[in-house]
Amino acid sequence: EFIKKIVELDTQGFLKLIRRYDATVCGYGAIAIAMEFAKLLNGSAKLLRYYNSADVTGEEDMVVGYASIEFSKELT
């Protein structure tokens, strides 16, 4: 859900999710700025890879997610 908001460049939706779930998102301010900057440049965001800590440890009780997201703009 969080990643979807980032890829859609829905900054307000992303920040609302953080507040709604009282979520810990490392660097959320920088992420929001990157999203806004991408919108200003008519850019886009693309999910490159996602995994969580359970993929490594096998422990699914409590997980930390990791996402690689590329912000880009087509050069003309």
VOPAGU-2260 file (C-alpha; in pm, 1 decimal, decimal comma):
REM VOPAGU-2260
SITE   aa  ch    i         X         Y         Z
SITE  GLU   A    0       0,0       0,0       0,0
SITE  PHE   A    1     282,9     242,9      87,5
SITE  ILE   A    2     484,7     146,8    -217,9
SITE  LYS   A    3     181,2     188,5    -441,9
SITE  LYS   A    4     138,2     547,3    -319,4
SITE  ILE   A    5     506,0     620,6    -386,4
SITE  VAL   A    6     496,9     473,3    -737,9
SITE  GLU   A    7     177,0     668,8    -810,7
SITE  LEU   A    8     352,1     984,3    -681,4
SITE  ASP   A    9      61,1    1033,0    -439,8
SITE  THR   A   10     249,3    1225,8    -173,3
SITE  GLN   A   11     -54,4    1317,1      34,7
SITE  GLY   A   12    -181,0     958,7      24,9
SITE  PHE   A   13     162,6     832,5     130,6
SITE  LEU   A   14     179,2    1071,5     426,6
SITE  LYS   A   15    -180,0     989,3     528,1
SITE  LEU   A   16     -92,0     618,2     539,8
SITE  ILE   A   17     200,6     690,3     769,1
SITE  ARG   A   18     -27,7     882,2    1005,5
SITE  ARG   A   19    -313,1     629,1     983,6
SITE  TYR   A   20     -95,7     332,2    1074,6
SITE  ASP   A   21     153,1     525,8    1290,4
SITE  ALA   A   22     410,6     357,9    1066,8
SITE  THR   A   23     785,3     385,7    1089,3
SITE  VAL   A   24     911,4     467,8     740,3
SITE  CYS   A   25    1280,7     554,4     732,2
SITE  GLY   A   26    1344,4     870,5     533,7
SITE  TYR   A   27     976,7     944,6     469,3
SITE  GLY   A   28    1047,5    1317,9     440,7
SITE  ALA   A   29    1312,7    1261,6     175,2
SITE  ILE   A   30    1082,0    1019,1      -4,6
SITE  ALA   A   31     802,5    1278,5      -7,1
SITE  ILE   A   32    1041,0    1542,6    -143,2
SITE  ALA   A   33    1158,3    1305,5    -418,8
SITE  MET   A   34     794,6    1235,5    -508,9
SITE  GLU   A   35     712,4    1605,7    -531,2
SITE  PHE   A   36    1027,5    1676,9    -732,9
SITE  ALA   A   37     940,2    1396,3    -975,2
SITE  LYS   A   38     594,1    1547,4   -1021,2
SITE  LEU   A   39     742,6    1892,5   -1087,4
SITE  LEU   A   40     959,0    1742,5   -1361,8
SITE  ASN   A   41     674,3    1532,5   -1505,1
SITE  GLY   A   42     876,5    1231,1   -1399,6
SITE  SER   A   43     777,2     890,0   -1275,4
SITE  ALA   A   44     859,6     630,9   -1012,2
SITE  LYS   A   45     920,7     261,4   -1069,8
SITE  LEU   A   46     955,5     -20,8    -817,5
SITE  LEU   A   47    1280,8    -201,9    -893,0
SITE  ARG   A   48    1279,5    -457,4    -611,7
SITE  TYR   A   49    1101,4    -536,7    -286,5
SITE  TYR   A   50    1176,4    -786,0     -14,6
SITE  ASN   A   51    1134,0    -810,4     359,7
SITE  SER   A   52    1338,1    -943,0     647,3
SITE  ALA   A   53    1137,9   -1268,0     655,9
SITE  ASP   A   54    1281,6   -1350,6     313,4
SITE  VAL   A   55    1618,5   -1387,7     486,8
SITE  THR   A   56    1533,2   -1496,6     841,9
SITE  GLY   A   57    1215,4   -1694,1     779,3
SITE  GLU   A   58    1062,7   -1521,4    1083,9
SITE  GLU   A   59     727,7   -1375,9     986,6
SITE  ASP   A   60     608,7   -1248,2    1326,9
SITE  MET   A   61     752,7    -903,5    1271,1
SITE  VAL   A   62     910,0    -793,7     944,2
SITE  VAL   A   63    1088,5    -495,1     799,1
SITE  GLY   A   64    1026,9    -419,1     432,0
SITE  TYR   A   65    1285,8    -287,9     189,0
SITE  ALA   A   66    1207,7    -130,4    -146,6
SITE  SER   A   67    1424,5       6,5    -425,4
SITE  ILE   A   68    1234,8     272,1    -616,6
SITE  GLU   A   69    1371,7     466,6    -911,1
SITE  PHE   A   70    1257,3     822,4    -975,5
SITE  SER   A   71    1325,3     931,6   -1331,6
SITE  LYS   A   72    1232,3    1159,9   -1615,0
SITE  GLU   A   73    1251,3    1083,8   -1984,6
SITE  LEU   A   74    1513,0    1299,2   -2152,7
SITE  THR   A   75    1392,9    1476,6   -2465,0
